[in-house]
């Protein structure tokens, strides 16, 4: 069984991927997820970028969902987080726990 968690970029909050009902990319570069359940809480998982921080792709929120979907067939527990690589720019990274 796979268990996937998404860590926000400052490390202060972790959400279970199976509780994510929607993901969105704001005009300011913020990636938020809406959680399923009664209150539909919105959680910021990748904050807005600074000028020198590099631009996130227009599909960065879709890339999060793609990573989660790809991991769903793997065995184990994973932590997914946004990170910036100097050569490849912003990307989602999955680390086994």
N, CA, C and O atoms as a Tinker XYZ file with bonds, in Angstrom:
   388  protein
     1  N      0.841000   -1.183000    0.000000    73     2
     2  CA     0.000000    0.000000    0.000000    64     1     3
     3  C      0.884000    1.243000    0.000000    63     2     4     5
     4  O      1.898000    1.297000    0.695000    81     3
     5  N      0.487000    2.233000   -0.783000    73     3     6
     6  CA     1.246000    3.472000   -0.890000    64     5     7
     7  C      0.594000    4.552000   -0.034000    63     6     8     9
     8  O     -0.629000    4.696000   -0.013000    81     7
     9  N      1.419000    5.295000    0.659000    73     7    10
    10  CA     0.945000    6.442000    1.424000    64     9    11
    11  C      1.793000    7.628000    0.983000    63    10    12    13
    12  O      3.018000    7.602000    1.106000    81    11
    13  N      1.137000    8.672000    0.468000    73    11    14
    14  CA     1.841000    9.825000   -0.070000    64    13    15
    15  C      1.429000   11.064000    0.711000    63    14    16    17
    16  O      0.245000   11.307000    0.945000    81    15
    17  N      2.420000   11.833000    1.104000    73    15    18
    18  CA     2.209000   13.072000    1.846000    64    17    19
    19  C      2.831000   14.216000    1.054000    63    18    20    21
    20  O      3.836000   14.022000    0.372000    81    19
    21  N      2.239000   15.410000    1.139000    73    19    22
    22  CA     2.762000   16.590000    0.457000    64    21    23
    23  C      3.163000   17.602000    1.529000    63    22    24    25
    24  O      2.354000   18.010000    2.362000    81    23
    25  N      4.432000   17.993000    1.480000    73    23    26
    26  CA     5.008000   18.944000    2.430000    64    25    27
    27  C      4.962000   20.334000    1.817000    63    26    28    29
    28  O      5.328000   20.511000    0.655000    81    27
    29  N      4.515000   21.326000    2.590000    73    27    30
    30  CA     4.550000   22.682000    2.031000    64    29    31
    31  C      5.990000   23.177000    2.023000    63    30    32    33
    32  O      6.853000   22.591000    2.678000    81    31
    33  N      6.253000   24.253000    1.285000    73    31    34
    34  CA     7.638000   24.638000    1.036000    64    33    35
    35  C      8.385000   25.173000    2.243000    63    34    36    37
    36  O      9.615000   25.214000    2.220000    81    35
    37  N      7.697000   25.583000    3.292000    73    35    38
    38  CA     8.435000   26.016000    4.484000    64    37    39
    39  C      8.480000   24.926000    5.555000    63    38    40    41
    40  O      9.019000   25.134000    6.642000    81    39
    41  N      7.909000   23.766000    5.238000    73    39    42
    42  CA     7.981000   22.627000    6.137000    64    41    43
    43  C      7.040000   22.660000    7.320000    63    42    44    45
    44  O      7.136000   21.814000    8.209000    81    43
    45  N      6.129000   23.623000    7.349000    73    43    46
    46  CA     5.256000   23.776000    8.520000    64    45    47
    47  C      3.964000   22.967000    8.439000    63    46    48    49
    48  O      3.237000   22.857000    9.426000    81    47
    49  N      3.677000   22.406000    7.278000    73    47    50
    50  CA     2.422000   21.677000    7.131000    64    49    51
    51  C      2.599000   20.514000    6.164000    63    50    52    53
    52  O      3.291000   20.630000    5.153000    81    51
    53  N      1.966000   19.394000    6.487000    73    51    54
    54  CA     1.996000   18.208000    5.639000    64    53    55
    55  C      0.556000   17.738000    5.462000    63    54    56    57
    56  O     -0.194000   17.625000    6.431000    81    55
    57  N      0.175000   17.464000    4.208000    73    55    58
    58  CA    -1.170000   16.959000    3.945000    64    57    59
    59  C     -1.072000   15.602000    3.269000    63    58    60    61
    60  O     -0.141000   15.341000    2.508000    81    59
    61  N     -2.034000   14.747000    3.552000    73    59    62
    62  CA    -2.092000   13.427000    2.928000    64    61    63
    63  C     -2.611000   13.611000    1.501000    63    62    64    65
    64  O     -3.645000   14.246000    1.291000    81    63
    65  N     -1.904000   13.063000    0.535000    73    63    66
    66  CA    -2.261000   13.248000   -0.871000    64    65    67
    67  C     -3.664000   12.743000   -1.180000    63    66    68    69
    68  O     -4.365000   13.349000   -1.990000    81    67
    69  N     -4.086000   11.659000   -0.562000    73    67    70
    70  CA    -5.420000   11.122000   -0.874000    64    69    71
    71  C     -6.538000   12.046000   -0.400000    63    70    72    73
    72  O     -7.693000   11.867000   -0.788000    81    71
    73  N     -6.208000   13.037000    0.439000    73    71    74
    74  CA    -7.203000   14.004000    0.892000    64    73    75
    75  C     -7.302000   15.225000   -0.017000    63    74    76    77
    76  O     -8.132000   16.105000    0.212000    81    75
    77  N     -6.450000   15.284000   -1.058000    73    75    78
    78  CA    -6.463000   16.419000   -1.983000    64    77    79
    79  C     -7.591000   16.241000   -2.993000    63    78    80    81
    80  O     -7.664000   15.231000   -3.694000    81    79
    81  N     -8.468000   17.240000   -3.053000    73    79    82
    82  CA    -9.581000   17.208000   -4.004000    64    81    83
    83  C     -9.287000   18.051000   -5.243000    63    82    84    85
    84  O     -9.829000   17.781000   -6.315000    81    83
    85  N     -8.428000   19.076000   -5.106000    73    83    86
    86  CA    -8.119000   19.967000   -6.228000    64    85    87
    87  C     -6.785000   20.647000   -5.973000    63    86    88    89
    88  O     -6.366000   20.816000   -4.828000    81    87
    89  N     -6.122000   21.038000   -7.063000    73    87    90
    90  CA    -4.872000   21.790000   -6.977000    64    89    91
    91  C     -4.980000   22.976000   -7.913000    63    90    92    93
    92  O     -5.568000   22.871000   -8.989000    81    91
    93  N     -4.409000   24.119000   -7.503000    73    91    94
    94  CA    -4.467000   25.293000   -8.371000    64    93    95
    95  C     -3.165000   26.085000   -8.293000    63    94    96    97
    96  O     -2.446000   26.048000   -7.294000    81    95
    97  N     -2.889000   26.798000   -9.374000    73    95    98
    98  CA    -1.724000   27.666000   -9.475000    64    97    99
    99  C     -2.232000   29.090000   -9.605000    63    98   100   101
   100  O     -2.902000   29.430000  -10.580000    81    99
   101  N     -1.914000   29.923000   -8.622000    73    99   102
   102  CA    -2.364000   31.312000   -8.633000    64   101   103
   103  C     -1.500000   32.176000   -9.527000    63   102   104   105
   104  O     -0.401000   31.774000   -9.910000    81   103
   105  N     -1.987000   33.360000   -9.863000    73   103   106
   106  CA    -1.240000   34.296000  -10.701000    64   105   107
   107  C      0.082000   34.703000  -10.061000    63   106   108   109
   108  O      1.001000   35.134000  -10.758000    81   107
   109  N      0.183000   34.571000   -8.745000    73   107   110
   110  CA     1.383000   34.948000   -8.012000    64   109   111
   111  C      2.373000   33.800000   -7.839000    63   110   112   113
   112  O      3.396000   33.957000   -7.173000    81   111
   113  N      2.072000   32.644000   -8.438000    73   111   114
   114  CA     2.954000   31.496000   -8.345000    64   113   115
   115  C      2.653000   30.564000   -7.192000    63   114   116   117
   116  O      3.324000   29.544000   -7.038000    81   115
   117  N      1.659000   30.886000   -6.376000    73   115   118
   118  CA     1.284000   30.008000   -5.277000    64   117   119
   119  C      0.589000   28.759000   -5.800000    63   118   120   121
   120  O     -0.274000   28.834000   -6.675000    81   119
   121  N      0.977000   27.609000   -5.254000    73   119   122
   122  CA     0.273000   26.363000   -5.538000    64   121   123
   123  C     -0.488000   26.000000   -4.277000    63   122   124   125
   124  O      0.104000   25.812000   -3.215000    81   123
   125  N     -1.805000   25.902000   -4.401000    73   123   126
   126  CA    -2.648000   25.530000   -3.272000    64   125   127
   127  C     -3.397000   24.247000   -3.608000    63   126   128   129
   128  O     -3.644000   23.931000   -4.772000    81   127
   129  N     -3.748000   23.520000   -2.556000    73   127   130
   130  CA    -4.581000   22.343000   -2.719000    64   129   131
   131  C     -5.805000   22.499000   -1.835000    63   130   132   133
   132  O     -5.727000   23.005000   -0.716000    81   131
   133  N     -6.931000   22.056000   -2.362000    73   131   134
   134  CA    -8.175000   22.043000   -1.588000    64   133   135
   135  C     -8.379000   20.620000   -1.105000    63   134   136   137
   136  O     -8.317000   19.668000   -1.882000    81   135
   137  N     -8.624000   20.493000    0.195000    73   135   138
   138  CA    -8.791000   19.174000    0.780000    64   137   139
   139  C    -10.243000   18.743000    0.708000    63   138   140   141
   140  O    -11.159000   19.554000    0.844000    81   139
   141  N    -10.434000   17.456000    0.492000    73   139   142
   142  CA   -11.786000   16.916000    0.505000    64   141   143
   143  C    -12.267000   16.888000    1.950000    63   142   144   145
   144  O    -11.468000   16.975000    2.883000    81   143
   145  N    -13.525000   16.771000    2.118000    73   143   146
   146  CA   -14.076000   16.779000    3.470000    64   145   147
   147  C    -15.029000   17.931000    3.645000    63   146   148   149
   148  O    -15.230000   18.733000    2.734000    81   147
   149  N    -15.608000   18.009000    4.807000    73   147   150
   150  CA   -16.657000   18.971000    5.097000    64   149   151
   151  C    -16.294000   20.428000    4.888000    63   150   152   153
   152  O    -17.073000   21.173000    4.294000    81   151
   153  N    -15.127000   20.857000    5.362000    73   151   154
   154  CA   -14.815000   22.284000    5.291000    64   153   155
   155  C    -14.040000   22.673000    4.043000    63   154   156   157
   156  O    -13.925000   23.864000    3.754000    81   155
   157  N    -13.502000   21.714000    3.288000    73   155   158
   158  CA   -12.782000   22.013000    2.046000    64   157   159
   159  C    -11.625000   22.968000    2.253000    63   158   160   161
   160  O    -11.424000   23.886000    1.458000    81   159
   161  N    -10.861000   22.758000    3.315000    73   159   162
   162  CA    -9.737000   23.630000    3.657000    64   161   163
   163  C     -8.779000   23.776000    2.491000    63   162   164   165
   164  O     -8.551000   22.822000    1.746000    81   163
   165  N     -8.214000   24.973000    2.327000    73   163   166
   166  CA    -7.222000   25.243000    1.295000    64   165   167
   167  C     -5.860000   25.367000    1.973000    63   166   168   169
   168  O     -5.699000   26.091000    2.955000    81   167
   169  N     -4.875000   24.635000    1.422000    73   167   170
   170  CA    -3.536000   24.619000    1.995000    64   169   171
   171  C     -2.540000   25.081000    0.935000    63   170   172   173
   172  O     -2.556000   24.598000   -0.197000    81   171
   173  N     -1.681000   26.013000    1.307000    73   171   174
   174  CA    -0.608000   26.487000    0.436000    64   173   175
   175  C      0.536000   25.480000    0.500000    63   174   176   177
   176  O      1.095000   25.255000    1.573000    81   175
   177  N      0.895000   24.870000   -0.630000    73   175   178
   178  CA     1.980000   23.888000   -0.640000    64   177   179
   179  C      3.252000   24.405000   -1.301000    63   178   180   181
   180  O      4.327000   23.846000   -1.084000    81   179
   181  N      3.149000   25.461000   -2.102000    73   179   182
   182  CA     4.330000   26.102000   -2.687000    64   181   183
   183  C      4.028000   27.590000   -2.782000    63   182   184   185
   184  O      3.182000   28.014000   -3.570000    81   183
   185  N      4.727000   28.378000   -1.972000    73   183   186
   186  CA     4.455000   29.810000   -1.890000    64   185   187
   187  C      4.917000   30.575000   -3.107000    63   186   188   189
   188  O      5.623000   30.053000   -3.969000    81   187
   189  N      4.500000   31.826000   -3.154000    73   187   190
   190  CA     4.851000   32.705000   -4.264000    64   189   191
   191  C      6.347000   32.834000   -4.407000    63   190   192   193
   192  O      7.090000   32.722000   -3.432000    81   191
   193  N      6.773000   33.065000   -5.599000    73   191   194
   194  CA     8.207000   33.119000   -5.876000    64   193   195
   195  C      8.744000   34.546000   -5.769000    63   194   196   197
   196  O      8.039000   35.514000   -6.055000    81   195
   197  N      9.967000   34.652000   -5.363000    73   195   198
   198  CA    10.662000   35.937000   -5.373000    64   197   199
   199  C     11.197000   36.174000   -6.778000    63   198   200   201
   200  O     11.268000   35.239000   -7.576000    81   199
   201  N     11.573000   37.399000   -7.090000    73   199   202
   202  CA    12.062000   37.718000   -8.434000    64   201   203
   203  C     13.239000   36.845000   -8.867000    63   202   204   205
   204  O     13.302000   36.420000  -10.020000    81   203
   205  N     14.160000   36.579000   -7.961000    73   203   206
   206  CA    15.337000   35.797000   -8.313000    64   205   207
   207  C     15.133000   34.300000   -8.089000    63   206   208   209
   208  O     16.076000   33.516000   -8.202000    81   207
   209  N     13.922000   33.916000   -7.778000    73   207   210
   210  CA    13.610000   32.538000   -7.436000    64   209   211
   211  C     13.297000   31.684000   -8.660000    63   210   212   213
   212  O     13.183000   30.465000   -8.541000    81   211
   213  N     13.158000   32.285000   -9.806000    73   211   214
   214  CA    12.818000   31.531000  -11.009000    64   213   215
   215  C     11.323000   31.354000  -11.142000    63   214   216   217
   216  O     10.590000   31.375000  -10.154000    81   215
   217  N     10.888000   31.184000  -12.352000    73   215   218
   218  CA     9.457000   31.071000  -12.613000    64   217   219
   219  C      9.013000   29.622000  -12.613000    63   218   220   221
   220  O      9.697000   28.747000  -13.143000    81   219
   221  N      7.877000   29.385000  -12.022000    73   219   222
   222  CA     7.280000   28.048000  -12.068000    64   221   223
   223  C      6.526000   27.915000  -13.378000    63   222   224   225
   224  O      6.006000   28.896000  -13.909000    81   223
   225  N      6.470000   26.711000  -13.886000    73   223   226
   226  CA     5.760000   26.482000  -15.147000    64   225   227
   227  C      4.263000   26.709000  -14.952000    63   226   228   229
   228  O      3.753000   26.641000  -13.834000    81   227
   229  N      3.580000   26.974000  -16.040000    73   227   230
   230  CA     2.128000   27.181000  -15.979000    64   229   231
   231  C      1.395000   25.922000  -15.548000    63   230   232   233
   232  O      0.248000   25.996000  -15.107000    81   231
   233  N      2.031000   24.786000  -15.668000    73   231   234
   234  CA     1.414000   23.527000  -15.282000    64   233   235
   235  C      1.973000   22.946000  -13.993000    63   234   236   237
   236  O      1.854000   21.745000  -13.750000    81   235
   237  N      2.584000   23.792000  -13.161000    73   235   238
   238  CA     3.247000   23.287000  -11.953000    64   237   239
   239  C      2.271000   22.562000  -11.028000    63   238   240   241
   240  O      2.644000   21.575000  -10.393000    81   239
   241  N      1.048000   23.028000  -10.944000    73   239   242
   242  CA     0.051000   22.355000  -10.107000    64   241   243
   243  C     -0.329000   21.001000  -10.712000    63   242   244   245
   244  O     -0.579000   20.045000   -9.978000    81   243
   245  N     -0.373000   20.915000  -12.032000    73   243   246
   246  CA    -0.652000   19.633000  -12.695000    64   245   247
   247  C      0.510000   18.660000  -12.517000    63   246   248   249
   248  O      0.307000   17.449000  -12.426000    81   247
   249  N      1.724000   19.196000  -12.467000    73   247   250
   250  CA     2.886000   18.346000  -12.224000    64   249   251
   251  C      2.803000   17.691000  -10.844000    63   250   252   253
   252  O      3.215000   16.543000  -10.683000    81   251
   253  N      2.281000   18.401000   -9.858000    73   251   254
   254  CA     2.086000   17.813000   -8.531000    64   253   255
   255  C      1.149000   16.615000   -8.624000    63   254   256   257
   256  O      1.446000   15.551000   -8.082000    81   255
   257  N      0.037000   16.779000   -9.296000    73   255   258
   258  CA    -0.934000   15.683000   -9.433000    64   257   259
   259  C     -0.315000   14.517000  -10.204000    63   258   260   261
   260  O     -0.561000   13.359000   -9.869000    81   259
   261  N      0.490000   14.810000  -11.238000    73   259   262
   262  CA     1.153000   13.751000  -12.011000    64   261   263
   263  C      2.101000   12.945000  -11.122000    63   262   264   265
   264  O      2.113000   11.716000  -11.191000    81   263
   265  N      2.891000   13.619000  -10.294000    73   263   266
   266  CA     3.818000   12.925000   -9.395000    64   265   267
   267  C      3.050000   12.030000   -8.425000    63   266   268   269
   268  O      3.441000   10.888000   -8.184000    81   267
   269  N      1.966000   12.548000   -7.877000    73   267   270
   270  CA     1.148000   11.754000   -6.945000    64   269   271
   271  C      0.585000   10.526000   -7.658000    63   270   272   273
   272  O      0.606000    9.425000   -7.107000    81   271
   273  N      0.083000   10.708000   -8.878000    73   271   274
   274  CA    -0.484000    9.590000   -9.637000    64   273   275
   275  C      0.576000    8.540000   -9.958000    63   274   276   277
   276  O      0.308000    7.342000   -9.868000    81   275
   277  N      1.768000    8.980000  -10.327000    73   275   278
   278  CA     2.845000    8.034000  -10.633000    64   277   279
   279  C      3.258000    7.235000   -9.400000    63   278   280   281
   280  O      3.581000    6.052000   -9.503000    81   279
   281  N      3.248000    7.873000   -8.253000    73   279   282
   282  CA     3.637000    7.200000   -7.018000    64   281   283
   283  C      2.569000    6.242000   -6.506000    63   282   284   285
   284  O      2.865000    5.364000   -5.695000    81   283
   285  N      1.345000    6.397000   -6.964000    73   283   286
   286  CA     0.251000    5.581000   -6.431000    64   285   287
   287  C      0.448000    4.087000   -6.680000    63   286   288   289
   288  O     -0.136000    3.266000   -5.973000    81   287
   289  N      1.257000    3.725000   -7.666000    73   287   290
   290  CA     1.536000    2.318000   -7.954000    64   289   291
   291  C      2.759000    1.787000   -7.205000    63   290   292   293
   292  O      3.017000    0.584000   -7.207000    81   291
   293  N      3.498000    2.672000   -6.576000    73   291   294
   294  CA     4.708000    2.257000   -5.855000    64   293   295
   295  C      4.336000    1.744000   -4.471000    63   294   296   297
   296  O      3.267000    2.045000   -3.941000    81   295
   297  N      5.230000    0.977000   -3.911000    73   295   298
   298  CA     5.019000    0.479000   -2.546000    64   297   299
   299  C      5.790000    1.375000   -1.578000    63   298   300   301
   300  O      6.914000    1.786000   -1.864000    81   299
   301  N      5.190000    1.669000   -0.455000    73   299   302
   302  CA     5.880000    2.446000    0.568000    64   301   303
   303  C      5.216000    3.769000    0.854000    63   302   304   305
   304  O      4.087000    4.028000    0.437000    81   303
   305  N      5.940000    4.595000    1.571000    73   303   306
   306  CA     5.464000    5.918000    1.976000    64   305   307
   307  C      6.403000    6.962000    1.386000    63   306   308   309
   308  O      7.623000    6.816000    1.444000    81   307
   309  N      5.822000    8.020000    0.816000    73   307   310
   310  CA     6.607000    9.052000    0.153000    64   309   311
   311  C      6.207000   10.439000    0.647000    63   310   312   313
   312  O      5.064000   10.682000    1.033000    81   311
   313  N      7.187000   11.334000    0.620000    73   311   314
   314  CA     6.966000   12.738000    0.935000    64   313   315
   315  C      7.288000   13.527000   -0.329000    63   314   316   317
   316  O      8.398000   13.432000   -0.852000    81   315
   317  N      6.326000   14.305000   -0.823000    73   315   318
   318  CA     6.485000   15.092000   -2.040000    64   317   319
   319  C      6.625000   16.555000   -1.642000    63   318   320   321
   320  O      5.879000   17.055000   -0.800000    81   319
   321  N      7.597000   17.237000   -2.262000    73   319   322
   322  CA     7.820000   18.653000   -1.943000    64   321   323
   323  C      8.315000   19.394000   -3.179000    63   322   324   325
   324  O      8.900000   18.796000   -4.082000    81   323
   325  N      8.076000   20.690000   -3.208000    73   323   326
   326  CA     8.562000   21.532000   -4.297000    64   325   327
   327  C      9.991000   21.954000   -3.974000    63   326   328   329
   328  O     10.313000   22.295000   -2.836000    81   327
   329  N     10.834000   21.922000   -4.992000    73   327   330
   330  CA    12.215000   22.347000   -4.819000    64   329   331
   331  C     12.695000   23.005000   -6.104000    63   330   332   333
   332  O     12.177000   22.737000   -7.189000    81   331
   333  N     13.686000   23.863000   -5.965000    73   331   334
   334  CA    14.221000   24.553000   -7.138000    64   333   335
   335  C     15.636000   24.073000   -7.408000    63   334   336   337
   336  O     16.503000   24.150000   -6.538000    81   335
   337  N     15.864000   23.580000   -8.609000    73   335   338
   338  CA    17.168000   23.148000   -9.072000    64   337   339
   339  C     17.739000   24.265000   -9.944000    63   338   340   341
   340  O     17.015000   24.852000  -10.748000    81   339
   341  N     19.018000   24.559000   -9.794000    73   339   342
   342  CA    19.638000   25.660000  -10.552000    64   341   343
   343  C     19.537000   25.475000  -12.064000    63   342   344   345
   344  O     19.387000   26.452000  -12.797000    81   343
   345  N     19.617000   24.238000  -12.535000    73   343   346
   346  CA    19.595000   24.013000  -13.984000    64   345   347
   347  C     18.213000   23.678000  -14.519000    63   346   348   349
   348  O     17.885000   24.057000  -15.644000    81   347
   349  N     17.394000   22.976000  -13.741000    73   347   350
   350  CA    16.083000   22.542000  -14.232000    64   349   351
   351  C     14.928000   23.376000  -13.719000    63   350   352   353
   352  O     13.793000   23.177000  -14.154000    81   351
   353  N     15.178000   24.295000  -12.817000    73   351   354
   354  CA    14.116000   25.143000  -12.285000    64   353   355
   355  C     13.294000   24.421000  -11.228000    63   354   356   357
   356  O     13.774000   23.495000  -10.575000    81   355
   357  N     12.049000   24.859000  -11.069000    73   355   358
   358  CA    11.157000   24.300000  -10.056000    64   357   359
   359  C     10.666000   22.931000  -10.467000    63   358   360   361
   360  O     10.313000   22.703000  -11.624000    81   359
   361  N     10.647000   22.018000   -9.504000    73   359   362
   362  CA    10.136000   20.673000   -9.752000    64   361   363
   363  C      9.630000   20.078000   -8.453000    63   362   364   365
   364  O      9.976000   20.535000   -7.363000    81   363
   365  N      8.808000   19.052000   -8.587000    73   363   366
   366  CA     8.318000   18.293000   -7.434000    64   365   367
   367  C      9.235000   17.108000   -7.241000    63   366   368   369
   368  O      9.550000   16.402000   -8.199000    81   367
   369  N      9.666000   16.880000   -6.016000    73   367   370
   370  CA    10.563000   15.785000   -5.680000    64   369   371
   371  C      9.862000   14.876000   -4.688000    63   370   372   373
   372  O      9.225000   15.341000   -3.742000    81   371
   373  N      9.985000   13.575000   -4.914000    73   371   374
   374  CA     9.395000   12.583000   -4.006000    64   373   375
   375  C     10.524000   11.838000   -3.318000    63   374   376   377
   376  O     11.404000   11.272000   -3.967000    81   375
   377  N     10.483000   11.849000   -1.995000    73   375   378
   378  CA    11.479000   11.139000   -1.203000    64   377   379
   379  C     10.781000   10.021000   -0.426000    63   378   380   381
   380  O      9.736000   10.244000    0.185000    81   379
   381  N     11.359000    8.821000   -0.453000    73   379   382
   382  CA    10.766000    7.743000    0.368000    64   381   383
   383  C     10.985000    8.036000    1.843000    63   382   384   385
   384  O     11.996000    8.618000    2.235000    81   383
   385  N     10.026000    7.625000    2.644000    73   383   386
   386  CA    10.175000    7.795000    4.102000    64   385   387
   387  C     10.500000    6.469000    4.730000    63   386   388
   388  O     10.666000    6.386000    5.947000    81   387
